[in-house]
Amino acid sequence: DTKYWGGAALYLDYTISDHFALGLRVELFDDVSGVQNVGASYVGYTLTGVITTANEHLFIKPELRYDSSNSDIYYTGDSGLVTNNQMTAGIAFIAKF
């Protein structure tokens, strides 16, 4: 019995102005065979904004991500319950010297 795993990603970026851009990332990962110890396949969608300050020394990157799987692989919090999808948000501040 042959086991396999694999993945792919697609990146789309759109510059709206000198100070704002949007990016969309779509990721596919398949490890139903359990080679990478995941035992599932999933797809993730990430929307990222890039805000550049006027002096171009600070970049602010808010991000919103949605993941969905064919199995319950995401933890819902302290309860220890798992689900097949999740929504996460984050923000990064990048200083350029």
Biotite code that builds the C-alpha atoms (Angstrom):
import biotite.structure as struc

atoms = struc.array([
    struc.Atom([0.000, 0.000, 0.000], chain_id="A", res_id=1, res_name="ASP", atom_name="CA", element="C"),
    struc.Atom([1.617, 3.250, -1.179], chain_id="A", res_id=2, res_name="THR", atom_name="CA", element="C"),
    struc.Atom([1.347, 6.227, 1.136], chain_id="A", res_id=3, res_name="LYS", atom_name="CA", element="C"),
    struc.Atom([1.608, 9.792, -0.098], chain_id="A", res_id=4, res_name="TYR", atom_name="CA", element="C"),
    struc.Atom([1.341, 13.402, 0.986], chain_id="A", res_id=5, res_name="TRP", atom_name="CA", element="C"),
    struc.Atom([1.548, 16.699, -0.840], chain_id="A", res_id=6, res_name="GLY", atom_name="CA", element="C"),
    struc.Atom([0.512, 20.284, -0.995], chain_id="A", res_id=7, res_name="GLY", atom_name="CA", element="C"),
    struc.Atom([0.306, 23.413, -3.078], chain_id="A", res_id=8, res_name="ALA", atom_name="CA", element="C"),
    struc.Atom([-0.108, 27.141, -2.528], chain_id="A", res_id=9, res_name="ALA", atom_name="CA", element="C"),
    struc.Atom([-1.338, 30.003, -4.664], chain_id="A", res_id=10, res_name="LEU", atom_name="CA", element="C"),
    struc.Atom([-0.444, 33.630, -3.890], chain_id="A", res_id=11, res_name="TYR", atom_name="CA", element="C"),
    struc.Atom([-2.272, 36.641, -5.306], chain_id="A", res_id=12, res_name="LEU", atom_name="CA", element="C"),
    struc.Atom([-1.211, 40.213, -4.487], chain_id="A", res_id=13, res_name="ASP", atom_name="CA", element="C"),
    struc.Atom([-2.839, 43.497, -5.434], chain_id="A", res_id=14, res_name="TYR", atom_name="CA", element="C"),
    struc.Atom([-1.325, 46.923, -4.746], chain_id="A", res_id=15, res_name="THR", atom_name="CA", element="C"),
    struc.Atom([-4.072, 49.463, -4.136], chain_id="A", res_id=16, res_name="ILE", atom_name="CA", element="C"),
    struc.Atom([-1.861, 52.475, -3.407], chain_id="A", res_id=17, res_name="SER", atom_name="CA", element="C"),
    struc.Atom([1.683, 53.352, -2.330], chain_id="A", res_id=18, res_name="ASP", atom_name="CA", element="C"),
    struc.Atom([0.617, 52.698, 1.254], chain_id="A", res_id=19, res_name="HIS", atom_name="CA", element="C"),
    struc.Atom([-1.787, 49.741, 1.043], chain_id="A", res_id=20, res_name="PHE", atom_name="CA", element="C"),
    struc.Atom([-1.837, 46.317, -0.590], chain_id="A", res_id=21, res_name="ALA", atom_name="CA", element="C"),
    struc.Atom([-3.876, 43.138, -0.219], chain_id="A", res_id=22, res_name="LEU", atom_name="CA", element="C"),
    struc.Atom([-2.729, 39.567, -0.537], chain_id="A", res_id=23, res_name="GLY", atom_name="CA", element="C"),
    struc.Atom([-4.651, 36.313, -0.753], chain_id="A", res_id=24, res_name="LEU", atom_name="CA", element="C"),
    struc.Atom([-3.022, 32.950, -0.123], chain_id="A", res_id=25, res_name="ARG", atom_name="CA", element="C"),
    struc.Atom([-4.754, 29.620, -0.737], chain_id="A", res_id=26, res_name="VAL", atom_name="CA", element="C"),
    struc.Atom([-3.047, 26.488, 0.584], chain_id="A", res_id=27, res_name="GLU", atom_name="CA", element="C"),
    struc.Atom([-3.931, 22.854, -0.005], chain_id="A", res_id=28, res_name="LEU", atom_name="CA", element="C"),
    struc.Atom([-2.383, 20.012, 2.002], chain_id="A", res_id=29, res_name="PHE", atom_name="CA", element="C"),
    struc.Atom([-3.159, 16.314, 1.708], chain_id="A", res_id=30, res_name="ASP", atom_name="CA", element="C"),
    struc.Atom([-1.884, 13.797, 4.247], chain_id="A", res_id=31, res_name="ASP", atom_name="CA", element="C"),
    struc.Atom([-4.829, 11.408, 4.432], chain_id="A", res_id=32, res_name="VAL", atom_name="CA", element="C"),
    struc.Atom([-2.293, 8.546, 4.433], chain_id="A", res_id=33, res_name="SER", atom_name="CA", element="C"),
    struc.Atom([-0.741, 9.873, 7.655], chain_id="A", res_id=34, res_name="GLY", atom_name="CA", element="C"),
    struc.Atom([2.829, 10.177, 6.353], chain_id="A", res_id=35, res_name="VAL", atom_name="CA", element="C"),
    struc.Atom([3.248, 13.533, 8.143], chain_id="A", res_id=36, res_name="GLN", atom_name="CA", element="C"),
    struc.Atom([1.175, 12.355, 11.155], chain_id="A", res_id=37, res_name="ASN", atom_name="CA", element="C"),
    struc.Atom([-1.775, 14.592, 10.229], chain_id="A", res_id=38, res_name="VAL", atom_name="CA", element="C"),
    struc.Atom([-4.060, 11.951, 8.733], chain_id="A", res_id=39, res_name="GLY", atom_name="CA", element="C"),
    struc.Atom([-6.236, 14.541, 7.019], chain_id="A", res_id=40, res_name="ALA", atom_name="CA", element="C"),
    struc.Atom([-6.411, 16.974, 4.157], chain_id="A", res_id=41, res_name="SER", atom_name="CA", element="C"),
    struc.Atom([-7.148, 20.664, 4.534], chain_id="A", res_id=42, res_name="TYR", atom_name="CA", element="C"),
    struc.Atom([-7.448, 23.936, 2.702], chain_id="A", res_id=43, res_name="VAL", atom_name="CA", element="C"),
    struc.Atom([-6.533, 27.325, 4.150], chain_id="A", res_id=44, res_name="GLY", atom_name="CA", element="C"),
    struc.Atom([-7.438, 30.816, 2.949], chain_id="A", res_id=45, res_name="TYR", atom_name="CA", element="C"),
    struc.Atom([-5.454, 33.795, 4.228], chain_id="A", res_id=46, res_name="THR", atom_name="CA", element="C"),
    struc.Atom([-6.224, 37.457, 3.523], chain_id="A", res_id=47, res_name="LEU", atom_name="CA", element="C"),
    struc.Atom([-3.388, 39.834, 4.428], chain_id="A", res_id=48, res_name="THR", atom_name="CA", element="C"),
    struc.Atom([-3.295, 43.609, 4.318], chain_id="A", res_id=49, res_name="GLY", atom_name="CA", element="C"),
    struc.Atom([0.005, 45.471, 4.064], chain_id="A", res_id=50, res_name="VAL", atom_name="CA", element="C"),
    struc.Atom([-0.016, 49.023, 5.381], chain_id="A", res_id=51, res_name="ILE", atom_name="CA", element="C"),
    struc.Atom([3.164, 50.988, 4.731], chain_id="A", res_id=52, res_name="THR", atom_name="CA", element="C"),
    struc.Atom([3.849, 54.117, 6.776], chain_id="A", res_id=53, res_name="THR", atom_name="CA", element="C"),
    struc.Atom([4.745, 57.326, 4.945], chain_id="A", res_id=54, res_name="ALA", atom_name="CA", element="C"),
    struc.Atom([8.442, 56.989, 5.715], chain_id="A", res_id=55, res_name="ASN", atom_name="CA", element="C"),
    struc.Atom([8.474, 53.298, 4.640], chain_id="A", res_id=56, res_name="GLU", atom_name="CA", element="C"),
    struc.Atom([10.149, 52.201, 7.870], chain_id="A", res_id=57, res_name="HIS", atom_name="CA", element="C"),
    struc.Atom([7.134, 50.414, 9.377], chain_id="A", res_id=58, res_name="LEU", atom_name="CA", element="C"),
    struc.Atom([4.889, 47.821, 7.805], chain_id="A", res_id=59, res_name="PHE", atom_name="CA", element="C"),
    struc.Atom([1.674, 46.736, 9.514], chain_id="A", res_id=60, res_name="ILE", atom_name="CA", element="C"),
    struc.Atom([0.232, 43.423, 8.345], chain_id="A", res_id=61, res_name="LYS", atom_name="CA", element="C"),
    struc.Atom([-3.212, 42.437, 9.680], chain_id="A", res_id=62, res_name="PRO", atom_name="CA", element="C"),
    struc.Atom([-4.191, 38.913, 8.688], chain_id="A", res_id=63, res_name="GLU", atom_name="CA", element="C"),
    struc.Atom([-7.378, 36.851, 8.686], chain_id="A", res_id=64, res_name="LEU", atom_name="CA", element="C"),
    struc.Atom([-7.242, 33.089, 8.057], chain_id="A", res_id=65, res_name="ARG", atom_name="CA", element="C"),
    struc.Atom([-9.841, 30.360, 7.616], chain_id="A", res_id=66, res_name="TYR", atom_name="CA", element="C"),
    struc.Atom([-8.902, 26.669, 7.646], chain_id="A", res_id=67, res_name="ASP", atom_name="CA", element="C"),
    struc.Atom([-11.135, 23.731, 6.812], chain_id="A", res_id=68, res_name="SER", atom_name="CA", element="C"),
    struc.Atom([-10.341, 20.014, 7.002], chain_id="A", res_id=69, res_name="SER", atom_name="CA", element="C"),
    struc.Atom([-11.981, 16.714, 6.195], chain_id="A", res_id=70, res_name="ASN", atom_name="CA", element="C"),
    struc.Atom([-11.265, 15.643, 9.817], chain_id="A", res_id=71, res_name="SER", atom_name="CA", element="C"),
    struc.Atom([-11.510, 17.169, 13.285], chain_id="A", res_id=72, res_name="ASP", atom_name="CA", element="C"),
    struc.Atom([-7.909, 18.410, 13.667], chain_id="A", res_id=73, res_name="ILE", atom_name="CA", element="C"),
    struc.Atom([-8.333, 21.923, 15.142], chain_id="A", res_id=74, res_name="TYR", atom_name="CA", element="C"),
    struc.Atom([-8.612, 22.564, 18.881], chain_id="A", res_id=75, res_name="TYR", atom_name="CA", element="C"),
    struc.Atom([-11.398, 24.874, 20.029], chain_id="A", res_id=76, res_name="THR", atom_name="CA", element="C"),
    struc.Atom([-9.692, 26.077, 23.204], chain_id="A", res_id=77, res_name="GLY", atom_name="CA", element="C"),
    struc.Atom([-9.276, 24.967, 26.806], chain_id="A", res_id=78, res_name="ASP", atom_name="CA", element="C"),
    struc.Atom([-12.167, 22.515, 26.547], chain_id="A", res_id=79, res_name="SER", atom_name="CA", element="C"),
    struc.Atom([-10.005, 20.117, 24.521], chain_id="A", res_id=80, res_name="GLY", atom_name="CA", element="C"),
    struc.Atom([-12.732, 19.737, 21.913], chain_id="A", res_id=81, res_name="LEU", atom_name="CA", element="C"),
    struc.Atom([-11.748, 19.531, 18.273], chain_id="A", res_id=82, res_name="VAL", atom_name="CA", element="C"),
    struc.Atom([-13.499, 20.668, 15.104], chain_id="A", res_id=83, res_name="THR", atom_name="CA", element="C"),
    struc.Atom([-12.949, 20.534, 11.353], chain_id="A", res_id=84, res_name="ASN", atom_name="CA", element="C"),
    struc.Atom([-12.531, 24.293, 10.821], chain_id="A", res_id=85, res_name="ASN", atom_name="CA", element="C"),
    struc.Atom([-11.097, 27.379, 12.445], chain_id="A", res_id=86, res_name="GLN", atom_name="CA", element="C"),
    struc.Atom([-10.866, 31.140, 11.971], chain_id="A", res_id=87, res_name="MET", atom_name="CA", element="C"),
    struc.Atom([-7.788, 32.976, 13.237], chain_id="A", res_id=88, res_name="THR", atom_name="CA", element="C"),
    struc.Atom([-6.589, 36.583, 13.153], chain_id="A", res_id=89, res_name="ALA", atom_name="CA", element="C"),
    struc.Atom([-3.205, 38.129, 13.724], chain_id="A", res_id=90, res_name="GLY", atom_name="CA", element="C"),
    struc.Atom([-1.180, 41.238, 13.165], chain_id="A", res_id=91, res_name="ILE", atom_name="CA", element="C"),
    struc.Atom([2.522, 41.799, 12.532], chain_id="A", res_id=92, res_name="ALA", atom_name="CA", element="C"),
    struc.Atom([4.563, 44.970, 12.902], chain_id="A", res_id=93, res_name="PHE", atom_name="CA", element="C"),
    struc.Atom([7.742, 44.967, 10.828], chain_id="A", res_id=94, res_name="ILE", atom_name="CA", element="C"),
    struc.Atom([10.368, 47.662, 11.282], chain_id="A", res_id=95, res_name="ALA", atom_name="CA", element="C"),
    struc.Atom([12.807, 48.411, 8.464], chain_id="A", res_id=96, res_name="LYS", atom_name="CA", element="C"),
    struc.Atom([16.091, 50.111, 9.336], chain_id="A", res_id=97, res_name="PHE", atom_name="CA", element="C"),
])
